[in-house]
């Protein structure tokens, strides 16, 4: 099973677009490789580490491999730009040679910039979602080791939508959490489509890995938008009758890469108001998949589906006006009190957890499978 890792990057003081050429470095799992190749293979097959994005540390971890967050905005400042190239030199099998070769080239090809999809009034919802997924895929997955857009989950929806607009302007490669924010932005004008975050925690060879997609629901069917290194771990067409069916589809896909699905976190429906000051509820239900029977898991997912339907009927409070006095608190809380955050008690976790040894996990010669 070949893998392509770490593509080419435009040189200059700040990148505006990155290309990943498919030839890259290709290695087969069935063939022996050098110690350097083995380290790169472990890196290339790890999974997106997105659940720790609230961490304010200097860098985060992508499937056990550190990656950098661009906290200085765009254009990328010189310090972050050089830090990115040093990181490329550390994780690429050719080391700093690949950095010198790319940065020393003055005739790099022009990279096509994807266009944000537009739709005819008679376009069906499934077709629109498919076009949106094609746009997200055309931006390409970010293999540089530096996430270009800083996503803080605690930010209000209006701030995250501003970041999504910037993604469409810059057309840079993105990671899975960025794809979720972009998917929300692209579907805001589709009130018939409900959106909710759906994140996964899996285990492989003694290590845990995280991934996230944007679940969608319309016309009594579920689907998903997102981006991943694996085609079967991002887009799902709007054809699954229940949330259980959608989750099982991802679970089967994970098994193809020898990953065991351990935990699923499901959020509530996201507001369609791009100016809303609400925070996204990322994990209303936390389900320990490996400790629940199929019937228990089905009941928990049905309960979460009912909870999401109930939220639709609740009125969303309007966004406060700009001239609202700071000393005027919400009528639902004391004056000057901070915006309420979801407490642990507000989240639904799986019940009646069963203790017992987890199922055996394939090792595949110690490789970390990044999916």
Protein Blocks (a to p, Z undefined) as FASTA:
>chain_A
ZZdehiaddedjbdfbdcddfklpaddfkbccdfklmmmmmmmmmccdfklmmpccfbdc
eehiacdddfkbpaddfklmmmmmmmmmmmpmnlmmlmmmmmmpcbbccddddddddddf
klcfklmmmmmmmmmmmnopafkopafbdcdfkbcfklmmmmmmmmmmnopacdfklmmm
mmmmmmmmmmkbccddddddddeehiacddddddddeehiacdddddfbfklmcacdfbf
bfklmmmmmmmmmmmnopacfbdcddddddfbfkbcbdcdfblbacdfklccfklmmmmm
mmmmmmmmmmmmpccdddddfklcfklccfkbcehiacddddfklpccdehiaedddddd
dfkloiacdZZ
